[in-house]
């Protein structure tokens, strides 16, 4: 069994509850539970290498970690640099606001926040231009929402609920917008996967459900 460190499945992980968060030397959350179970089936222990979200993919391409987790979407651009697994979870976007903004057209004229790396960011910026602000963390984004520096947050329901459990904001409304081709993610929800190194042909990769060399991605 070929892994970065013998006996371990080394996971590049950043804190993004409820999908993943540190738990001892390993990882918890929905994705953490999946990888921990799969590692056990391969007689491996999970070893987490924590870091910033921006460092996760480079940890895979540089072989510092075997795999990464943290709500990574399957995209054509990402498939050029890492091997994408089959979908693990589906992640639908929601609109969070005090006013109950509920549709994509209603975003016009609003100051909108989203998190770096989200699948819908390019579409948002093309549709709304400079009124979109991208954040490193959900905490910073929701702090700006509470302070009135932005009007609307585009997030996923699990992420929003997890963040707001720690820092509640009264009166927020959560809306799933109708499908609108201006923001493709409202038509095709994000497909979460576990990326690995593009050249990894180890048997455990096939076991995890990867299709080596397929480059399949969510368009």
TORTOR-950121 format. One record per residue: residue number from 1; residue in one letter; y, z, x of N, C-alpha, C, O in turn. Coordinates in steps of 0.1 Angstrom, whole numbers. Layout:
N
[node NUM, "A", [Y, Z, X], [Y, Z, X], [Y, Z, X], [Y, Z, X]]
...
# end
This chain:
219
[node 1, "X", [-12, 0, 8], [0, 0, 0], [12, 0, 9], [15, 10, 16]]
[node 2, "X", [20, -11, 9], [32, -12, 18], [44, -8, 11], [49, -14, 1]]
[node 3, "X", [50, 3, 15], [63, 8, 10], [72, 11, 23], [67, 12, 34]]
[node 4, "X", [85, 14, 20], [94, 17, 31], [89, 29, 39], [90, 29, 51]]
[node 5, "X", [84, 39, 32], [78, 51, 38], [65, 53, 32], [63, 54, 19]]
[node 6, "X", [54, 54, 40], [41, 56, 36], [39, 68, 26], [44, 79, 29]]
[node 7, "X", [33, 65, 15], [30, 76, 5], [41, 78, -5], [40, 86, -14]]
[node 8, "X", [52, 71, -3], [64, 73, -12], [68, 60, -18], [68, 49, -12]]
[node 9, "X", [73, 60, -30], [81, 49, -36], [96, 54, -34], [101, 62, -42]]
[node 10, "X", [103, 48, -25], [116, 52, -22], [126, 45, -31], [126, 32, -32]]
[node 11, "X", [133, 52, -39], [142, 47, -50], [157, 50, -46], [161, 61, -44]]
[node 12, "X", [164, 39, -45], [179, 40, -44], [184, 43, -58], [182, 36, -67]]
[node 13, "X", [191, 55, -59], [195, 59, -73], [209, 65, -72], [212, 73, -63]]
[node 14, "X", [216, 62, -83], [229, 69, -85], [229, 76, -98], [221, 72, -107]]
[node 15, "X", [237, 85, -100], [237, 93, -113], [243, 85, -124], [255, 83, -124]]
[node 16, "X", [235, 82, -134], [240, 75, -145], [232, 79, -157], [223, 72, -163]]
[node 17, "X", [234, 92, -162], [226, 96, -173], [230, 89, -186], [241, 84, -187]]
[node 18, "X", [221, 88, -196], [207, 94, -195], [197, 85, -189], [185, 88, -190]]
[node 19, "X", [201, 74, -183], [191, 65, -177], [185, 70, -164], [173, 69, -162]]
[node 20, "X", [193, 76, -155], [188, 82, -143], [198, 93, -138], [210, 92, -139]]
[node 21, "X", [192, 103, -132], [200, 114, -126], [191, 122, -116], [178, 121, -118]]
[node 22, "X", [196, 128, -106], [188, 136, -96], [180, 146, -103], [184, 153, -112]]
[node 23, "X", [168, 148, -98], [159, 159, -103], [150, 163, -92], [140, 157, -89]]
[node 24, "X", [154, 174, -85], [147, 178, -73], [148, 167, -62], [159, 162, -60]]
[node 25, "X", [137, 163, -56], [137, 153, -46], [135, 139, -53], [136, 129, -46]]
[node 26, "X", [133, 139, -66], [130, 127, -73], [141, 123, -83], [153, 126, -80]]
[node 27, "X", [138, 116, -94], [148, 112, -103], [143, 115, -117], [131, 114, -120]]
[node 28, "X", [152, 119, -126], [149, 121, -140], [156, 110, -149], [161, 100, -143]]
[node 29, "X", [156, 112, -162], [162, 102, -171], [151, 92, -175], [140, 93, -171]]
[node 30, "X", [155, 83, -184], [146, 74, -190], [139, 65, -180], [127, 63, -180]]
[node 31, "X", [147, 59, -171], [142, 51, -160], [134, 59, -150], [124, 54, -145]]
[node 32, "X", [139, 71, -147], [132, 79, -137], [118, 83, -142], [109, 83, -134]]
[node 33, "X", [117, 85, -155], [104, 89, -160], [94, 77, -159], [82, 79, -156]]
[node 34, "X", [99, 65, -162], [91, 53, -161], [86, 51, -146], [74, 49, -144]]
[node 35, "X", [95, 52, -137], [91, 49, -123], [82, 60, -117], [73, 58, -109]]
[node 36, "X", [85, 73, -121], [77, 84, -117], [62, 82, -121], [53, 85, -114]]
[node 37, "X", [61, 78, -134], [47, 76, -139], [40, 64, -132], [28, 65, -129]]
[node 38, "X", [47, 53, -130], [41, 42, -123], [38, 45, -109], [27, 41, -104]]
[node 39, "X", [46, 53, -102], [44, 57, -88], [31, 65, -88], [23, 63, -79]]
[node 40, "X", [29, 74, -97], [17, 83, -98], [5, 75, -99], [-6, 78, -94]]
[node 41, "X", [6, 64, -107], [-6, 55, -110], [-10, 48, -97], [-21, 44, -95]]
[node 42, "X", [0, 46, -88], [-3, 40, -75], [-5, 50, -64], [-5, 47, -52]]
[node 43, "X", [-7, 63, -67], [-8, 74, -58], [3, 75, -48], [2, 78, -37]]
[node 44, "X", [15, 73, -54], [27, 75, -46], [36, 86, -52], [35, 88, -64]]
[node 45, "X", [44, 92, -44], [55, 101, -49], [68, 94, -48], [71, 86, -40]]
[node 46, "X", [77, 98, -58], [90, 92, -58], [99, 100, -48], [99, 112, -49]]
[node 47, "X", [106, 92, -40], [116, 98, -31], [129, 91, -34], [131, 79, -32]]
[node 48, "X", [139, 99, -38], [152, 93, -41], [162, 93, -29], [162, 103, -22]]
[node 49, "X", [169, 82, -28], [180, 81, -19], [192, 79, -27], [195, 69, -32]]
[node 50, "X", [200, 90, -28], [212, 89, -37], [223, 82, -30], [224, 82, -18]]
[node 51, "X", [232, 76, -38], [244, 69, -33], [252, 64, -44], [250, 67, -56]]
[node 52, "X", [263, 57, -40], [272, 51, -50], [266, 39, -56], [257, 33, -50]]
[node 53, "X", [270, 36, -69], [264, 24, -75], [266, 12, -67], [257, 3, -67]]
[node 54, "X", [277, 10, -60], [279, -2, -53], [270, -4, -41], [269, -15, -36]]
[node 55, "X", [263, 7, -37], [254, 6, -25], [239, 4, -29], [231, 2, -20]]
[node 56, "X", [236, 4, -42], [223, 3, -46], [216, -10, -43], [205, -10, -37]]
[node 57, "X", [222, -21, -46], [216, -34, -43], [214, -36, -28], [204, -42, -23]]
[node 58, "X", [225, -33, -20], [224, -34, -6], [213, -25, 0], [207, -29, 11]]
[node 59, "X", [210, -14, -6], [199, -6, -1], [185, -13, -3], [176, -11, 5]]
[node 60, "X", [184, -22, -13], [172, -30, -15], [172, -42, -5], [161, -44, 1]]
[node 61, "X", [183, -49, -4], [183, -61, 5], [181, -57, 20], [177, -65, 28]]
[node 62, "X", [185, -45, 24], [184, -40, 38], [171, -32, 40], [169, -27, 51]]
[node 63, "X", [163, -31, 30], [150, -24, 31], [151, -9, 34], [143, -3, 40]]
[node 64, "X", [162, -3, 30], [163, 11, 31], [156, 18, 19], [153, 30, 20]]
[node 65, "X", [154, 10, 9], [147, 16, -3], [138, 5, -8], [140, -7, -6]]
[node 66, "X", [127, 9, -16], [118, -1, -21], [123, -7, -34], [120, -18, -37]]
[node 67, "X", [131, 1, -42], [134, -3, -55], [147, 5, -59], [150, 15, -53]]
[node 68, "X", [154, 0, -69], [165, 7, -74], [165, 8, -89], [158, 0, -96]]
[node 69, "X", [172, 18, -95], [173, 20, -109], [187, 24, -112], [195, 28, -103]]
[node 70, "X", [191, 24, -125], [204, 28, -129], [210, 17, -138], [222, 14, -136]]
[node 71, "X", [203, 13, -148], [208, 3, -158], [212, -10, -152], [222, -16, -156]]
[node 72, "X", [204, -15, -143], [206, -28, -137], [202, -39, -146], [190, -40, -151]]
[node 73, "X", [211, -48, -149], [208, -59, -158], [202, -71, -151], [204, -74, -139]]
[node 74, "X", [194, -79, -158], [188, -91, -153], [198, -102, -155], [201, -106, -166]]
[node 75, "X", [204, -107, -144], [214, -118, -144], [210, -129, -134], [203, -127, -125]]
[node 76, "X", [215, -141, -137], [212, -152, -128], [218, -150, -114], [212, -153, -104]]
[node 77, "X", [230, -144, -113], [236, -141, -100], [228, -131, -93], [226, -132, -81]]
[node 78, "X", [224, -121, -99], [216, -110, -92], [203, -115, -88], [198, -111, -77]]
[node 79, "X", [197, -125, -95], [184, -130, -91], [185, -138, -78], [174, -141, -72]]
[node 80, "X", [197, -141, -73], [198, -149, -61], [197, -139, -48], [194, -144, -37]]
[node 81, "X", [198, -126, -51], [198, -117, -39], [187, -106, -40], [183, -101, -30]]
[node 82, "X", [181, -104, -52], [170, -95, -53], [160, -100, -63], [163, -109, -71]]
[node 83, "X", [148, -95, -62], [137, -99, -72], [138, -91, -84], [139, -78, -83]]
[node 84, "X", [139, -97, -96], [141, -90, -108], [127, -87, -115], [119, -96, -115]]
[node 85, "X", [126, -75, -120], [114, -73, -128], [115, -78, -142], [126, -83, -146]]
[node 86, "X", [104, -78, -149], [104, -81, -163], [113, -70, -170], [115, -59, -164]]
[node 87, "X", [118, -72, -182], [127, -62, -188], [119, -49, -191], [108, -49, -194]]
[node 88, "X", [127, -38, -189], [121, -25, -191], [127, -19, -204], [120, -13, -212]]
[node 89, "X", [140, -20, -205], [147, -15, -217], [158, -26, -221], [162, -34, -213]]
[node 90, "X", [161, -25, -234], [173, -33, -239], [184, -24, -241], [183, -13, -245]]
[node 91, "X", [196, -29, -238], [208, -21, -238], [220, -28, -245], [225, -38, -240]]
[node 92, "X", [223, -23, -257], [233, -30, -266], [246, -24, -263], [247, -11, -262]]
[node 93, "X", [257, -32, -263], [270, -27, -261], [276, -21, -274], [272, -25, -285]]
[node 94, "X", [285, -11, -272], [292, -6, -284], [307, -5, -280], [311, -6, -269]]
[node 95, "X", [315, -5, -291], [330, -3, -289], [333, 11, -293], [330, 16, -304]]
[node 96, "X", [340, 18, -284], [344, 32, -286], [359, 33, -287], [366, 28, -278]]
[node 97, "X", [364, 39, -298], [378, 40, -299], [382, 51, -309], [373, 56, -317]]
[node 98, "X", [394, 55, -310], [399, 64, -320], [401, 57, -333], [400, 63, -344]]
[node 99, "X", [405, 44, -332], [409, 37, -344], [398, 30, -351], [400, 24, -362]]
[node 100, "X", [386, 30, -346], [375, 23, -352], [374, 8, -350], [370, 1, -359]]
[node 101, "X", [379, 4, -338], [378, -10, -335], [364, -15, -336], [355, -8, -330]]
[node 102, "X", [361, -25, -343], [347, -28, -347], [342, -42, -343], [330, -45, -344]]
[node 103, "X", [352, -52, -340], [348, -65, -337], [354, -70, -325], [363, -64, -320]]
[node 104, "X", [349, -81, -319], [354, -87, -307], [369, -91, -309], [377, -88, -301]]
[node 105, "X", [372, -99, -320], [386, -103, -322], [396, -91, -323], [407, -92, -319]]
[node 106, "X", [391, -79, -328], [399, -67, -329], [403, -62, -315], [412, -53, -314]]
[node 107, "X", [396, -66, -304], [400, -62, -291], [413, -68, -286], [419, -62, -277]]
[node 108, "X", [417, -79, -292], [429, -85, -288], [441, -75, -290], [442, -69, -301]]
[node 109, "X", [450, -74, -280], [461, -65, -281], [458, -51, -277], [467, -43, -277]]
[node 110, "X", [445, -48, -274], [441, -34, -270], [440, -34, -254], [437, -44, -248]]
[node 111, "X", [442, -22, -249], [439, -19, -235], [425, -14, -234], [421, -4, -240]]
[node 112, "X", [416, -22, -227], [402, -20, -228], [396, -16, -215], [400, -22, -204]]
[node 113, "X", [387, -6, -215], [381, -1, -203], [366, -5, -203], [359, -4, -214]]
[node 114, "X", [360, -8, -191], [346, -10, -189], [343, -5, -175], [351, -3, -167]]
[node 115, "X", [330, -4, -173], [325, 1, -160], [321, -11, -151], [315, -21, -156]]
[node 116, "X", [324, -11, -138], [321, -21, -129], [306, -24, -129], [298, -15, -130]]
[node 117, "X", [302, -37, -129], [288, -40, -129], [282, -43, -143], [271, -49, -144]]
[node 118, "X", [289, -40, -154], [284, -43, -167], [283, -58, -169], [292, -65, -165]]
[node 119, "X", [273, -62, -177], [270, -76, -179], [281, -83, -186], [283, -95, -184]]
[node 120, "X", [289, -76, -194], [299, -83, -203], [313, -84, -196], [322, -89, -202]]
[node 121, "X", [314, -79, -184], [328, -78, -178], [334, -91, -177], [346, -93, -180]]
[node 122, "X", [327, -101, -172], [333, -115, -170], [338, -120, -183], [349, -126, -184]]
[node 123, "X", [330, -119, -193], [334, -124, -206], [346, -116, -212], [355, -123, -217]]
[node 124, "X", [346, -103, -210], [358, -95, -214], [370, -100, -207], [381, -102, -214]]
[node 125, "X", [370, -102, -194], [382, -106, -187], [386, -120, -191], [398, -122, -191]]
[node 126, "X", [377, -129, -193], [380, -142, -197], [387, -142, -211], [396, -150, -214]]
[node 127, "X", [382, -133, -220], [387, -132, -233], [400, -125, -235], [409, -128, -243]]
[node 128, "X", [402, -114, -226], [413, -105, -228], [423, -105, -216], [434, -100, -217]]
[node 129, "X", [419, -111, -205], [428, -112, -194], [431, -98, -187], [422, -90, -186]]
[node 130, "X", [443, -96, -184], [447, -84, -177], [447, -71, -185], [449, -60, -180]]
[node 131, "X", [444, -72, -198], [443, -60, -206], [430, -52, -203], [428, -41, -209]]
[node 132, "X", [421, -58, -195], [408, -51, -192], [410, -44, -179], [414, -49, -169]]
[node 133, "X", [405, -31, -179], [405, -23, -166], [391, -19, -164], [384, -14, -172]]
[node 134, "X", [386, -21, -151], [372, -18, -147], [372, -5, -139], [381, -3, -131]]
[node 135, "X", [363, 4, -142], [362, 17, -136], [349, 19, -128], [339, 12, -130]]
[node 136, "X", [350, 27, -118], [339, 31, -109], [329, 40, -117], [317, 39, -115]]
[node 137, "X", [335, 49, -125], [326, 59, -132], [330, 60, -147], [341, 57, -151]]
[node 138, "X", [320, 64, -155], [323, 66, -169], [332, 78, -171], [340, 78, -180]]
[node 139, "X", [332, 88, -162], [340, 100, -164], [355, 96, -163], [363, 100, -171]]
[node 140, "X", [358, 87, -153], [372, 83, -151], [377, 74, -163], [388, 75, -167]]
[node 141, "X", [368, 66, -168], [371, 58, -179], [374, 66, -192], [384, 63, -199]]
[node 142, "X", [366, 75, -195], [368, 83, -207], [380, 93, -205], [386, 96, -215]]
[node 143, "X", [383, 97, -193], [395, 105, -191], [407, 97, -194], [417, 102, -200]]
[node 144, "X", [407, 84, -191], [419, 75, -194], [419, 73, -209], [430, 72, -215]]
[node 145, "X", [408, 72, -216], [407, 70, -230], [413, 83, -237], [421, 82, -246]]
[node 146, "X", [410, 95, -233], [415, 107, -238], [430, 108, -236], [437, 114, -245]]
[node 147, "X", [434, 103, -225], [449, 105, -221], [457, 93, -228], [469, 94, -226]]
[node 148, "X", [451, 84, -234], [458, 73, -240], [462, 62, -231], [470, 53, -234]]
[node 149, "X", [457, 62, -219], [460, 51, -209], [452, 38, -212], [457, 27, -208]]
[node 150, "X", [441, 39, -220], [435, 28, -225], [432, 31, -240], [432, 43, -244]]
[node 151, "X", [430, 21, -248], [427, 22, -262], [413, 22, -266], [409, 28, -276]]
[node 152, "X", [405, 14, -259], [391, 11, -263], [382, 12, -250], [387, 8, -239]]
[node 153, "X", [370, 16, -252], [360, 16, -242], [348, 7, -246], [344, 8, -258]]
[node 154, "X", [344, -2, -238], [332, -9, -240], [321, -3, -232], [322, -2, -220]]
[node 155, "X", [310, 2, -238], [300, 10, -231], [286, 7, -238], [285, -1, -247]]
[node 156, "X", [276, 15, -234], [264, 15, -242], [263, 29, -249], [269, 38, -244]]
[node 157, "X", [256, 29, -260], [255, 42, -267], [249, 54, -259], [255, 64, -259]]
[node 158, "X", [238, 52, -252], [233, 63, -244], [243, 68, -233], [244, 80, -231]]
[node 159, "X", [250, 58, -227], [259, 62, -216], [271, 70, -223], [275, 80, -217]]
[node 160, "X", [276, 65, -234], [287, 71, -240], [284, 86, -245], [291, 95, -242]]
[node 161, "X", [272, 87, -251], [268, 100, -256], [266, 110, -244], [270, 122, -246]]
[node 162, "X", [260, 105, -234], [258, 114, -222], [271, 119, -216], [272, 131, -213]]
[node 163, "X", [280, 110, -214], [293, 113, -208], [301, 123, -217], [306, 133, -212]]
[node 164, "X", [301, 120, -230], [309, 128, -240], [303, 141, -243], [309, 150, -248]]
[node 165, "X", [290, 143, -239], [284, 157, -241], [291, 166, -231], [292, 178, -234]]
[node 166, "X", [294, 161, -219], [300, 170, -209], [315, 171, -211], [321, 182, -208]]
[node 167, "X", [322, 160, -215], [336, 161, -217], [339, 155, -231], [343, 143, -232]]
[node 168, "X", [338, 163, -242], [340, 158, -255], [354, 153, -258], [363, 158, -253]]
[node 169, "X", [355, 142, -266], [368, 138, -271], [367, 137, -286], [358, 129, -292]]
[node 170, "X", [375, 144, -293], [374, 145, -308], [378, 131, -314], [387, 124, -309]]
[node 171, "X", [371, 128, -325], [376, 117, -334], [372, 103, -329], [376, 94, -335]]
[node 172, "X", [363, 102, -319], [359, 89, -315], [350, 82, -325], [341, 89, -331]]
[node 173, "X", [351, 69, -326], [342, 61, -335], [334, 52, -326], [340, 46, -317]]
[node 174, "X", [322, 50, -330], [312, 41, -322], [308, 30, -331], [303, 32, -342]]
[node 175, "X", [311, 17, -327], [308, 6, -335], [300, -4, -327], [304, -8, -315]]
[node 176, "X", [289, -10, -333], [282, -21, -327], [288, -34, -333], [287, -36, -345]]
[node 177, "X", [295, -42, -324], [302, -53, -330], [292, -64, -334], [281, -65, -329]]
[node 178, "X", [296, -72, -344], [288, -83, -348], [287, -93, -337], [296, -94, -328]]
[node 179, "X", [276, -101, -337], [274, -111, -326], [286, -121, -326], [291, -126, -336]]
[node 180, "X", [292, -123, -313], [303, -131, -311], [301, -139, -298], [300, -132, -288]]
[node 181, "X", [301, -152, -298], [298, -159, -286], [309, -157, -275], [306, -161, -263]]
[node 182, "X", [320, -152, -279], [330, -149, -269], [326, -139, -259], [330, -139, -247]]
[node 183, "X", [318, -129, -263], [311, -119, -255], [296, -121, -256], [291, -115, -266]]
[node 184, "X", [290, -127, -247], [276, -131, -249], [267, -119, -251], [257, -120, -257]]
[node 185, "X", [271, -108, -245], [262, -96, -246], [261, -91, -261], [252, -83, -264]]
[node 186, "X", [270, -95, -269], [269, -91, -284], [258, -100, -290], [253, -96, -301]]
[node 187, "X", [255, -111, -284], [244, -120, -289], [231, -117, -282], [221, -116, -289]]
[node 188, "X", [231, -115, -269], [219, -112, -261], [221, -98, -254], [228, -98, -244]]
[node 189, "X", [216, -87, -260], [217, -74, -253], [212, -74, -239], [203, -82, -235]]
[node 190, "X", [218, -66, -230], [214, -65, -216], [200, -61, -215], [195, -53, -222]]
[node 191, "X", [193, -67, -205], [179, -64, -202], [178, -56, -189], [181, -62, -178]]
[node 192, "X", [175, -44, -190], [174, -35, -179], [161, -37, -171], [151, -39, -177]]
[node 193, "X", [163, -38, -157], [151, -40, -149], [151, -32, -136], [161, -25, -134]]
[node 194, "X", [141, -32, -128], [140, -25, -116], [140, -35, -104], [130, -41, -101]]
[node 195, "X", [151, -38, -98], [152, -48, -87], [145, -43, -74], [145, -31, -71]]
[node 196, "X", [139, -53, -67], [133, -50, -54], [137, -61, -45], [144, -71, -49]]
[node 197, "X", [134, -60, -32], [137, -70, -22], [132, -83, -25], [120, -85, -30]]
[node 198, "X", [140, -94, -23], [136, -107, -27], [124, -112, -20], [116, -120, -26]]
[node 199, "X", [121, -107, -8], [109, -112, 0], [97, -102, -1], [87, -104, 6]]
[node 200, "X", [98, -93, -10], [87, -83, -11], [75, -89, -19], [76, -92, -30]]
[node 201, "X", [64, -90, -11], [52, -95, -17], [40, -85, -17], [29, -89, -17]]
[node 202, "X", [44, -72, -16], [34, -62, -16], [26, -61, -29], [32, -64, -40]]
[node 203, "X", [14, -57, -29], [6, -56, -41], [12, -47, -52], [11, -50, -64]]
[node 204, "X", [19, -36, -48], [24, -27, -58], [35, -34, -66], [38, -30, -77]]
[node 205, "X", [42, -44, -60], [52, -51, -67], [46, -58, -79], [51, -58, -90]]
[node 206, "X", [35, -65, -76], [28, -72, -87], [23, -62, -98], [24, -65, -110]]
[node 207, "X", [19, -51, -94], [14, -41, -103], [25, -36, -112], [23, -34, -124]]
[node 208, "X", [37, -36, -107], [48, -31, -115], [53, -41, -125], [62, -39, -133]]
[node 209, "X", [47, -53, -125], [50, -63, -135], [60, -73, -131], [66, -80, -139]]
[node 210, "X", [62, -75, -118], [71, -85, -113], [64, -98, -112], [52, -99, -110]]
[node 211, "X", [71, -109, -114], [66, -122, -112], [73, -128, -99], [84, -132, -99]]
[node 212, "X", [65, -127, -89], [70, -130, -75], [75, -145, -75], [68, -154, -79]]
[node 213, "X", [87, -147, -70], [93, -160, -68], [97, -167, -81], [101, -178, -80]]
[node 214, "X", [97, -160, -92], [100, -167, -105], [115, -168, -106], [120, -178, -112]]
[node 215, "X", [123, -158, -101], [137, -158, -103], [142, -158, -117], [153, -162, -120]]
[node 216, "X", [133, -154, -126], [137, -154, -140], [148, -144, -143], [147, -133, -137]]
[node 217, "X", [157, -147, -151], [168, -138, -153], [174, -140, -167], [170, -150, -174]]
[node 218, "X", [182, -131, -171], [189, -133, -184], [201, -141, -182], [210, -138, -174]]
[node 219, "X", [202, -153, -189], [213, -162, -187], [225, -157, -196], [235, -164, -196]]
# end
